[in-house]
Amino acid sequence: MSWMTSKEIIKRLESAGETSPLAVFRKNPAGRQYEGLYDVVFANTVVARQRIAKGLNLVGVYSRPYQFSEEPTPTERA
């Protein structure tokens, strides 16, 4: 997990390709130390997929060219 500002997220998205989308979550409401920050993780991990499925505090899943993806694209398909 990485706590980032919206400007940092945009910079990070520049390197996020279709096979490495990022999931962005709002801060934990109880954590004031994270005010103005978002939790940014690679969307293709097992834990991230579980969080995305729950939808709790999910802002969206993004990849270059900055499009919302309903489901992250796996890096390799069997």
N, C-alpha and C positions, 0 to 999 in steps of 0.2 A: 504494500500500500504506500502511496505517496500523497501527501497533503500538498495541494498546489492552489495558486490563485488562478483566476480565469485567464490572465495573460500567460502564465506558465503553461497552462493546458494547451493554449493555441500553439505555442512553440513546440510542445511535445507532439501535437497532432501532425506537425510537418514531417515527422519521421514515422508516423503510423500508417502503414500500408494496408491494403485490403486483407492481408493475411495476419495482421497484428493490430486489430482494432482495440481501442481503449474504452473501458467502461467508466463513466463518471457518476459519482454518487454525491449527494448533498452531505454536509457535515452531520455528525451525530448531534442531535438537538441538545443533549446533555453536556456536550463538550465545548464550553466557552473558549477554551484555548485554541480551537480550530475556527474561530469566527472569520468568515470571508474566504475560507479554504474549502476545497473539494477533494474527495478521496478518488484518486485516479489509479486504475489497475488495468493490466492486460485482460481483455475480455475473454480470451480463449482458455483461461485456467479453469479447473474444476470448481474452485471456490467462487470465482467470479461468475461463472455460469449459474451456480446455485443462488447467488445474490441477485443476479439479473432475473432469474425465474421468480423469485419472491417479489421483486419490484420495489422493495423498501428503499426509499431515498434515492432511487435511480433517476438520474437526469437523462442519460442516454448512452448509447454505444456508438462510437464514432471511429471512422477511418478516413484516410485521404481518399477522395477529395471532399472530406468533411460531410459525409452523408450519414444519416441515421440508419442503423441496421437493426431490424427486429431480432435477428439472431446472429451472433458473431460467426464469421466464417472460420471453420477449422483450418489450421495450418496445413494439415495433410488429411486427405480423405482416403479411407480404406478401400 
